[in-house]
Amino acid sequence: MFEISILLMIVIFVFGAFLKGWSGFGTNLVVPPLLLFLSRFDSSKEVMVFVVTVNLFLNLFMIIQGKKFSLKFLSEIWVLVVTGVLFNFVGVYFFKEIDDALFRVLLGSAIILVALNRIFKLKLHFKEITWKHYLITGIFSGILNGMFGLGGIPVLILLGSTKMDKVKFKTTLVTYFFVMNLMFIISQGIIAKSYNMFIINNILIVFIFAILGCVIGVVMSSRVSDKIFQRVMNSVLIFFGINLIYVGFMGKHIFTIFS
């Protein structure tokens, strides 16, 4: 018998993939809080592994579709890449040991940080970005990636502070995100042993629908202005982040209808 939770899970992933195709972000930020409203999943950690794995395939699709993958763009930030990869394993250690309630609080805080960065376009001001800046950014990026699959937060802030042109900026980010998503999946599979048949079955269920949602998002992004869309999504992200923090501390959602 087809469960309503499966249908809702598919709808949530189509929505998240649509956002990613439209704006380049969405899956790792929007989908986990929505899935946690469902009784289908036991923990936020299980949800995060599930979502980041599907997101890798969405990133791969966007790389192929946009022809943006290029290792040469990583050569200039190799310190960032190496440090991010190494500290990804530190993040995985925290992922294994951290309490689920605290995990939700930290994830909610990270989502709010992303929204605030998008709203205020936070930039750091350096006379020159050196390997030390890449090293520090890589540490934070790796830990966040290993814990939440959100290693792009500090990298966005750092690279956004450079004079890198728009095309090179996007290409560098897409390539870096692909490498870090791949590291997340490898480390979760080998070290944390997070994968089981339940997660794999859910990945197989939503995969085609997620790709379809991403395709629609890519098409819509080139046809519709996204100013209002971005404002709405920033507000949604802030709400999701606050709700996750509230759940972590109080053990229930802000609105009782979601309990």
C-alpha positions in Angstrom: 0.0 0.0 0.0 1.3 3.4 -1.0 2.0 5.5 2.1 1.1 9.2 2.3 4.5 9.9 3.8 6.1 8.7 0.6 4.0 11.0 -1.5 4.8 13.9 0.8 8.5 13.0 0.7 8.5 13.1 -3.1 6.7 16.5 -3.2 9.2 17.9 -0.7 12.1 16.7 -2.9 10.6 18.1 -6.1 10.2 21.4 -4.3 13.8 21.4 -3.0 15.2 20.3 -6.3 13.2 23.0 -8.1 14.7 25.6 -5.8 18.2 24.3 -6.6 17.6 24.4 -10.3 16.3 27.9 -10.0 18.8 29.5 -7.6 21.7 27.0 -7.2 20.7 26.3 -3.6 17.9 24.8 -1.7 18.1 21.0 -1.3 20.4 20.8 1.7 18.7 23.8 3.3 15.0 23.5 2.7 14.4 19.7 2.3 15.8 18.5 5.7 13.5 20.8 7.9 10.5 19.8 5.8 11.3 16.0 6.0 11.6 16.3 9.8 7.9 17.2 9.9 7.2 13.6 8.7 7.1 10.7 11.1 8.8 8.6 8.4 12.3 9.4 9.7 13.7 8.6 13.1 16.5 11.3 13.3 17.7 14.5 11.7 21.1 12.8 11.0 19.4 10.1 9.0 17.6 12.8 7.0 20.8 14.8 6.4 22.6 11.7 4.9 19.6 11.0 2.7 19.3 14.6 1.5 23.0 15.3 0.8 23.3 12.0 -1.2 20.5 13.0 -3.5 21.9 16.5 -3.7 25.2 15.1 -5.0 23.3 13.7 -8.0 21.6 17.1 -8.5 24.9 18.9 -8.4 26.3 16.4 -11.0 23.3 17.0 -13.2 23.8 20.8 -13.0 27.5 20.4 -13.8 26.7 18.3 -16.8 23.9 20.6 -17.9 25.9 23.8 -17.4 29.2 22.3 -18.4 30.8 24.0 -15.4 33.0 21.4 -13.9 36.7 22.2 -14.2 39.6 21.1 -12.0 41.7 24.0 -13.1 39.6 26.3 -11.0 40.6 24.3 -7.9 44.3 24.8 -8.5 44.2 28.4 -7.3 42.4 27.3 -4.1 44.1 24.0 -3.5 44.8 24.9 0.2 41.1 25.4 0.7 40.3 22.1 -1.0 42.9 20.0 0.9 42.0 21.5 4.3 38.2 21.1 3.6 38.7 17.5 2.6 40.8 16.7 5.7 38.5 18.5 8.2 35.5 16.9 6.6 36.5 13.8 8.6 36.5 15.9 11.8 33.0 16.9 11.0 32.0 13.3 10.5 33.3 12.5 14.0 31.2 15.2 15.5 28.3 14.0 13.4 28.6 10.5 14.9 29.0 11.7 18.5 26.6 14.7 18.7 23.2 14.4 20.3 20.3 14.7 17.9 18.7 17.7 19.7 22.0 19.6 19.6 22.4 18.6 16.0 19.0 20.3 15.2 20.1 23.4 17.0 23.4 23.7 15.1 21.7 22.8 11.8 19.1 25.5 12.4 21.8 28.0 13.2 23.7 27.2 10.0 20.5 27.6 7.9 19.8 31.0 9.5 23.5 32.1 8.8 23.0 31.2 5.2 19.8 33.3 5.0 21.4 36.3 6.7 24.4 36.0 4.4 22.0 36.0 1.4 20.1 39.0 2.8 23.0 41.2 3.8 25.6 39.8 1.3 28.2 39.5 4.0 31.7 40.1 2.8 35.1 40.2 4.5 37.5 42.9 3.6 41.1 41.9 2.9 43.9 43.7 1.2 44.8 40.3 -0.2 43.5 36.8 0.3 46.4 34.5 1.2 46.8 30.8 1.9 46.1 31.5 5.6 42.6 32.7 4.8 42.0 29.6 2.7 43.3 27.4 5.5 41.0 28.9 8.1 38.0 28.8 5.7 38.8 25.2 4.8 38.7 24.2 8.5 35.3 25.6 9.0 34.0 24.4 5.6 35.2 20.9 6.2 33.7 20.6 9.7 30.3 22.0 8.5 30.4 19.7 5.5 31.1 16.6 7.5 28.3 17.4 10.0 25.6 18.9 7.8 26.7 18.8 4.2 26.8 22.6 4.4 30.5 23.3 3.7 29.7 26.0 1.3 28.8 28.6 3.9 32.3 29.9 4.8 33.5 29.5 1.2 30.7 31.6 -0.2 31.7 34.4 2.3 35.4 34.2 1.5 35.2 33.9 -2.3 32.5 36.6 -2.3 35.1 38.9 -0.9 37.5 38.4 -3.8 37.5 40.2 -7.2 36.9 36.9 -9.0 34.7 37.4 -12.0 31.1 36.0 -12.0 31.7 33.1 -14.4 34.9 31.9 -12.6 33.2 32.4 -9.2 30.3 30.2 -10.1 32.5 27.6 -11.7 34.8 27.4 -8.8 31.9 27.1 -6.3 30.2 24.3 -8.3 33.4 22.4 -8.6 34.2 22.8 -4.9 30.7 21.8 -3.8 30.9 18.7 -6.0 34.2 17.6 -4.4 32.9 18.3 -0.8 29.5 16.5 -1.4 31.5 13.5 -2.7 33.7 13.5 0.4 30.6 13.7 2.6 29.1 10.6 1.1 32.4 8.7 1.1 33.1 9.5 4.7 29.5 8.8 5.9 29.6 5.5 4.1 33.1 4.3 5.3 33.5 6.0 8.7 30.0 6.7 10.1 28.4 3.7 8.4 25.3 5.9 8.0 23.8 4.1 5.0 21.2 1.4 5.3 18.6 -0.1 3.1 15.9 2.3 4.3 18.0 5.3 3.2 19.0 3.7 -0.1 15.4 2.8 -0.9 14.3 6.3 -0.2 17.0 7.6 -2.5 15.8 5.4 -5.3 12.2 6.5 -4.7 12.9 10.3 -5.0 15.8 10.3 -7.5 13.8 10.7 -10.8 11.4 13.1 -9.3 14.2 15.2 -7.9 16.0 15.4 -11.3 12.6 16.4 -12.8 12.2 19.2 -10.3 15.7 20.4 -10.9 15.1 20.5 -14.7 11.9 22.6 -14.2 13.8 25.0 -11.9 16.6 25.5 -14.4 14.1 26.2 -17.2 12.1 28.7 -15.0 15.3 30.5 -13.8 16.0 31.7 -17.3 12.4 33.0 -17.8 11.2 34.6 -14.6 12.7 37.3 -12.4 13.7 36.0 -9.1 13.8 39.1 -6.8 10.5 38.3 -5.0 11.3 34.6 -5.1 14.6 35.2 -3.3 13.0 37.4 -0.6 10.4 34.7 0.1 13.0 32.0 0.3 15.2 33.9 2.7 12.2 34.3 5.0 11.4 30.6 4.7 15.0 29.7 5.5 14.9 31.9 8.6 11.7 30.3 9.8 13.0 26.8 9.2 16.2 27.6 11.1 14.3 29.1 14.1 12.0 26.1 14.1 14.9 23.6 14.1 16.5 25.5 17.0 13.1 25.5 18.9 12.7 21.7 18.3 16.2 21.1 19.6 15.5 22.9 22.8 11.8 22.2 23.4 11.3 18.8 21.6 8.4 20.0 19.5 7.7 22.3 16.5 6.7 25.9 16.9 3.2 25.2 15.6 1.4 22.3 17.3 -0.1 21.3 13.9 3.4 19.9 13.1 3.9 18.0 16.3 
